[in-house]
Structures are given as C-alpha cells and as structure tokens.
Amino acid sequence: MNLTLFDQFASPTLMGIPLVVIATLAPWTLYPALPGHWLKTRLGALLSSAFKSVAQQIVLPIPEKGHKWSALFVSLLVLLITLNTLGTLPYTFTPTTQLSMSLGLALPLWLATVIIGLRYNPTHSFAHLLPQSTPVALIPALIMIETASLLVRPLALGVRLAANLTAGHMILQMIASTGITMLYALSPAGIFGVIILYLLTGLEIMVAAIQAYVLVLLLSLYLQENV
C-alpha cells in the first residue's frame, strides 16, 4: 500500500471505529491530579502558579465582567498545547489538524462572545459595523464589509490553527523521509538532514504552543470587544 503525505492526517480507526475521541481525551491522563487537602505539594503549587500567571496574561485586556472566562481560556490553552505538541511525536495523531476539530472549538466560543455583546451591550456591538465619520454613500458597503469580516473570524481561527500544524507536519515528514533515504544510501548528506529534522522538530513544538496561544488570545480580544 502506497502512503501519501496526507495519510498522517487521516483519523485513526480500530475495526471501523474512529479513535479521534480517544486521541483527544487521552492526553488529559498525563496531568497529575491535584490533592484535595489544603496543604499543597510542590507540583501542585507549581501548576497553580503557572495557571494563575497564564490566566492573568489572558484576561489582562478584558474588563472585570469577562474575568469569569479565565478558567475556560486556560483550559482551552492547556488542551491545545497538549494536543499540538504530542502530535509532533512519531506514530501519533494530531486532532487539531482536522478542520472539524479546530472549527468545532473556534465557532462556539466566537459565537458566545457575539451573543454576550448583543445581549448586554447591543449598541456598542452594532457600532463596530460602522466606523465613525463614514460618508453616507459608503454606509451600506461598509456595513456589508464589516459584517462579512465578523462572520469570517471563526473560519480564520480554525483554518489558521489547522493549516499551520498541517504545513509543519508535512515538512517534517518530507525531511524525515529524505534523511532516512540518504542514510540508507550511506550519503553524508543524510546526517545533515537528520540534524535539520531535529531542529525543525523543536521549531514545530514552539509553533504548536504559539498557535494555541494565538487562538486563545484572539478569542479574548473578541470577548473584550463585546464585554
């Protein structure tokens, strides 16, 4: 059976049963459970401090009314970073390379921010569709353009996450296959290819974490506009 570059992004199955749910939920078992008593362990204190620092950075530009979203944003950030970084390991599957997964996360959260703005501050929300000092002749066109840009936001969030991870995985696979072929041919260039592969793997891990942070940061900015 001939494999292509895109076979690595196919959802894994076992006896016809999709395993994407297991691939999404299994990474949570890697995180240690925090103790229920008051006296925290060193690991628990370290995790609590890290989560608190991340939450403060995310909700910093958001008014106080939106701080209740901090737990959701931190949980989403941890989930995305875990799934993205574990996907760089050999023989693993990255659920966030699927548009169904990335859009399934981006669309409901974006829609929630819009609904909050329309419910609690509709005048301010509709004011974003028309900039100040707009000529009367351009009002209909600008309203249509701003509405289209608003509706494209969840699509941009999901496609950005999936496309960046997909491109990185494809580059890693091409360099890995080329380096292994050169090593089998006893070519000195194979060693150079393996070195580049390790460097790109480190870069891909950083990109995976950055893409997760960018998605959560953009959601927090959308929430700031509507709170």
Beta strands, then each sheet from edge to edge (+ up, - down):
strand 1: 13-14
strand 2: 17-18
sheet 1: 1+ 2-
end
